[in-house]
């Protein structure tokens, strides 16, 4: 029914839009830093890591992943069709990137999309978790690790588990969407001058030691 579809989309958006990175900046740093005005302006786990250190970056990433998982599961339980869960997952990605609570300035969606994918392709994701961590350790590149995770998980899901093309196509679309969002973020949110970047780095040096003592 139409109202069920609308409810799935709304629930997914609201879950995805919960501003984890923004709240971390406001309530954990001594000066209440607005994460959208720090570093690259991205309200996501990577920028939180720059502001508060790796530990908080990992915590925020875990919460963002959980948002994607919850959005899919909340609309899939006790339903014959997986479509509401997929719609909710896509809406969660939109909510994370364009949250209404922070004037539509959110993260890039990689962690939330990974959560959505984890809910849909659970076993393939678990199988590829360790190899993905190895890629991250060897390359020190989150982008490379995420690209490997998405593509390898889809390949395992299709080749080993025989997952139908519907979920496979959906997850590939998530991968493309995250890539386009990342490109858009680089083009539209890049700092206009070296001075702005330098000021963000100076703020980072001043706040990080104090924030981590809490």
N, C-alpha and C positions, 0 to 999 in steps of 0.2 A: 504494500500500500504506500501511497505517496507520503503520508505522515510519518511512516516508519523510516522511509528513506531520508526525509528531512531531519528526523530525530537523530539518525545515525550520523549525518553530516555535522549537525550542530554539536552533538556530544564529542565527536572526534575533534572538531575545531577547538572546543573549550579545553579539552584535555591537552591538546598540543600547544595551546596558547599560554599555558601556565608558565609565567616568566621566571624560570629557575635561575638563569644567569643574572638577570636584572636584580632579583631579590638578593642573590649572593653578594653582588656589588654594593647594594644599598645597606645591607644589615651586617655584613661580616667585616668590611673594611672600616677603619676608624672614622673616615671622613664621608662615608656613605656615597661611594663613587657610583656614578651612572655609567654602567658598562657600555652603553651605546655611544658614550663620548670618550672612551678609553681605547687605546691601541688601534685596532682596525675598525672599531665601531660595531663589531659582530657580537650580538648577545647570545653567545654559545659557549660551549665547554672550552674551546681552544683559547678564547680571549680571557675567560676566567682563570685558566692556567697561567696566562701571562701576568694577570693581576694578583692572584692569590697563591700561585704555586701549583705544582702538579697534582697534589692530593685533592685540592678542591676542583681542579679541572676534571679529574677522574670521577669525583662524586657527582658533579653536574652532568657529565656525560652519561653516567648510569641512570640518573633521574630522567634525562631526556630520552634514553632508550626505553625506559619503563613507560613513558607517556605513549610511545608508539605501540608497545605491546598491549597496554591497557585499552587503547582505543579500538584495536582489532578484536580483542577478546570480549570486551563489553558488548559489542554488537554481533558477536558470533555465537555466544552461548545460547543453547536452546533454539537455534534457528537452523532450518534446513539449508538455506542458501548462504554462501559465503560472501555474497555481494554486499550486504550491509557492513560487514567487517572491513572489506576492502575500501568501501566509500569512507568509512570512519577513519581508516588509516591514512588515506589521501588527505582528508580534511585535517587530520592531526599534523601532517607535514605543512599544510598551508598555515595552520594556526601557529606553529612554531616559527615559521619564517615571517609571518605578518600578524603578530598578536595585537589585538585591539587594545590591550592594557598598556602597551608601551608605544602607542602611536604608530603601530604597524612596523616597528623596527625590532626584528628578532634575530635568530641565528640562521645558519645556512641549511639546517635540516638533516645533516648527515647522520647524527645519532638517532633522531626520531625516526628517520627512514629505516635505519638499521633495526630499530625496535619493531617497526611494522613488518619488515622482512622476517625477523625472528619469529613473530607470531604466525606467519603464513608458512614458512619453510623451517620449522623448528629443528628437525634432525640435521638437515644439511648445514644449518648455521652452527650447530654444536660441533659437527665434524670439522668445520673449517675454522673454528675459533682459534685453536692452537697454531695452525699455519699462519693465520692472519697476525697473531701476536709476534710470530717469528719474523714476518715481513716488516712489521713495525719496528722491531728491535734492530734489524739489519739495516733498514733504510732510514730510520728516524723520520719517516715521512708519513704523516697521517693520511694525506691524499693517496699515496701509493698503497697503503695498507687497506684503505676503504675501497679503492678500485679493485684490488685483489679480492677482498672479502665479497663484494657484490657479485663479481663475475664468476668467481670460483664456486660460490654457493649456488648460483643459478645452474652452473654446469653440473655440479654434484646432484642437485635436485632432479634434473632432467635425465642424466645418464644413469645414475645409480638407483634413484628412487622412482623414476618414471613419472614424475609429476606432470600433469597435463599442461598444455600451453597457456591456459588461462592465467593461473598463478605465476607462471614463468614470465609471461608478457607483462603482467602487472609489476613484478619486481624489477624487470628490465626498465620499465617506464619510470619507476622510482629512481633508479640509477641515473637515467638521463635527466630527470627533473632536478636531482641534487647537483649534477654537473652544471646544468644551465643556471641554477640558483647561485652556485659558486662563482661562475663567470660573471653573472649580473652583479654580484656583490663586489667583485674585484673592480669592475668598471664603474659602478655607481657610488661605492662607499670608500674608495681609496682616498687617502688624505691628499688634499690639494697641494700641500707644500711640505718640504722637509722640516720646516719649523713646527708644524702641527704634530708630525710624527715624533720629533724630538721632545716636544712638551709632554706627549703621552708617555714616552720612555722615562722622562724625568719623574713624572708622577708615579710610575711603576716603581722606580728605585726608592722613592720616598715612602710609599705605602706598604710595599711587600713585607719588609722586616717587621713592621708593627702589626700587620694583619695576622701573620703566622704565629705571633706570640699568644694569640687568644686560644 
